[in-house]
Amino acid sequence: MDDLPQLRYRSLLEKRWDAMFNLLGIEPDYEYPLDFPNNGENWLPDWILPGDPPLLVEAKGVAGFQDMDSHAEILRAKRKANSIGLTLVAVGPKPVKTEEGVLFGVAFQPRQIPTKAFLDLDFGTKGFVNVTVRTRYDVLYQSTSEAFRESELAHSDKFSANYLWRVAQLQSRWNPKKGTP
């Protein structure tokens, strides 16, 4: 069941989100360095979700989504993402079901106020999954994956973000014999 790449994550939370992306058939780049030629800096966002434009994702164990737009590390990441014209989504400890949908995190779009980002999962026939990350007004990321079709989850009737999150938690359990995540 543990078919995650053997990466060294900075936290168990990052390992869990990576497992979730893996379950959804999304293949983001983990800590791929982004260079800023104007000042010689570089930055390692937690993930870059492939797309046009790509979506940057940072995982922080912030207790409430309302606190994300004041978290110092997230604000630094937001400034860097916005300086190159990309959107950053800061994700928290887990997806949260709300009346508006499954709350994925907080979206920091260039030149816009922070807003809630939602994760929509549309499980099509034959195990395909359509993944959409959106705000109330904008689609930030879309993906259709066949990878889900090969999974044992494709034959389950428990399709929900919460169920997938529980599976991701099981796949990314801490192993004290291996040390860090």
C-alpha positions in Angstrom: 0.0 0.0 0.0 2.9 2.3 0.6 3.9 3.2 -2.9 4.9 6.8 -2.2 8.3 7.8 -3.5 11.1 7.5 -0.9 11.5 11.2 -0.3 12.6 12.9 2.9 9.8 15.2 3.9 10.2 18.1 6.3 7.1 17.1 8.2 4.5 14.4 8.5 1.9 16.8 7.3 3.9 17.2 4.0 4.1 13.5 3.7 0.3 13.2 4.1 -0.4 15.8 1.5 2.0 14.1 -0.9 0.1 10.8 -0.3 -3.2 12.7 -1.0 -1.9 14.1 -4.3 -0.6 10.6 -5.2 -4.0 9.1 -4.5 -5.6 11.7 -6.8 -3.1 10.9 -9.6 -1.5 14.3 -9.4 2.3 14.3 -9.8 3.6 17.5 -8.4 7.2 18.5 -8.0 8.2 18.4 -4.4 10.5 21.2 -3.2 11.6 22.0 -6.8 13.8 25.1 -6.6 12.4 28.3 -8.1 15.1 30.9 -8.9 14.6 34.7 -8.7 17.1 36.1 -11.2 16.5 39.7 -10.1 18.0 39.2 -6.6 19.7 35.8 -6.8 17.4 34.1 -4.3 15.8 30.7 -4.7 12.8 29.2 -3.0 11.6 25.7 -2.5 7.8 25.7 -2.5 6.4 22.5 -1.0 4.8 21.5 -4.3 4.4 22.8 -7.8 1.2 21.3 -9.3 1.7 21.0 -13.1 -0.5 23.1 -15.3 -0.7 26.3 -17.2 0.0 28.2 -15.1 1.3 25.9 -12.4 -0.2 26.1 -8.9 2.2 26.4 -5.9 1.2 24.7 -2.7 2.6 25.1 0.9 1.6 22.9 3.8 1.5 24.5 7.3 0.0 23.0 10.4 -1.9 26.2 11.2 -4.9 25.4 13.4 -7.5 27.5 11.6 -7.8 28.5 8.0 -8.6 32.0 9.1 -5.1 32.2 10.6 -3.3 31.4 7.3 -3.2 34.9 6.0 -1.3 36.1 9.0 1.2 33.2 9.3 4.7 34.7 8.7 6.1 31.8 6.6 2.9 31.8 4.5 3.2 35.5 3.9 6.8 35.2 2.8 5.8 32.4 0.4 2.8 34.5 -0.9 5.1 37.4 -1.7 7.5 35.2 -3.6 4.7 33.4 -5.5 3.0 36.7 -6.4 6.3 38.3 -7.5 6.5 35.8 -10.3 2.8 36.0 -11.1 1.7 32.6 -9.6 -1.0 31.6 -7.2 -0.1 30.0 -3.9 -2.5 27.8 -2.0 -1.6 27.3 1.7 -3.1 24.0 2.9 -3.6 23.1 6.5 -3.8 20.0 8.6 -6.5 18.4 6.5 -9.3 19.1 4.1 -12.4 20.3 5.9 -16.0 19.8 4.7 -18.0 23.1 4.7 -21.4 24.2 3.2 -19.5 25.6 0.2 -17.5 22.5 -0.4 -14.3 20.8 0.8 -12.0 23.5 2.1 -8.6 22.8 0.7 -6.7 25.9 1.9 -6.3 29.6 1.4 -5.6 30.9 -2.1 -3.2 33.9 -2.5 -3.7 35.1 -6.0 -1.6 38.0 -7.5 -3.3 41.3 -6.8 -6.3 39.8 -5.0 -7.3 39.4 -1.4 -6.8 36.0 0.2 -9.8 33.7 -0.3 -10.8 30.2 0.5 -9.7 27.5 -1.9 -11.9 24.4 -2.3 -11.1 20.9 -3.6 -13.7 19.4 -5.8 -13.5 15.7 -6.6 -15.7 14.3 -9.4 -15.4 10.6 -9.5 -16.3 9.6 -13.0 -17.2 6.2 -14.3 -14.5 3.5 -14.6 -12.3 5.1 -11.9 -11.4 8.4 -13.5 -11.2 11.3 -11.1 -11.5 15.0 -12.1 -9.7 17.2 -9.5 -10.5 20.9 -9.4 -9.0 23.5 -7.0 -11.1 26.6 -7.0 -12.1 29.7 -5.2 -15.7 30.9 -5.3 -15.1 32.7 -8.6 -11.9 31.2 -10.2 -10.6 27.8 -11.2 -7.0 27.6 -10.0 -6.1 24.0 -11.1 -7.8 21.2 -13.0 -6.6 17.6 -13.6 -8.2 14.4 -14.8 -6.4 11.3 -13.8 -6.5 7.7 -14.9 -4.1 6.7 -12.1 -7.1 6.4 -9.8 -8.6 3.8 -12.1 -5.8 1.3 -11.2 -6.3 1.9 -7.4 -8.4 -0.4 -5.2 -10.2 2.9 -4.2 -11.7 3.0 -7.7 -13.9 0.1 -6.7 -15.0 1.6 -3.4 -18.3 3.4 -2.8 -16.6 5.7 -0.2 -15.5 8.5 -2.6 -15.0 11.6 -0.6 -12.1 13.9 0.3 -12.3 12.8 3.9 -12.1 9.1 3.0 -9.1 9.8 0.7 -7.5 11.8 3.5 -7.8 8.9 5.9 -6.2 6.6 3.3 -3.4 9.2 2.8 -2.9 9.2 6.6 -2.5 5.4 6.6 -0.1 5.5 3.7 2.1 8.1 5.4 2.3 6.9 9.0 5.3 7.7 11.0 7.8 4.8 11.1 10.0 5.2 14.2 12.5 2.7 12.9 13.1 4.9 9.8 13.4 8.1 11.8 12.2 11.3 10.2 9.3 11.2 7.7 
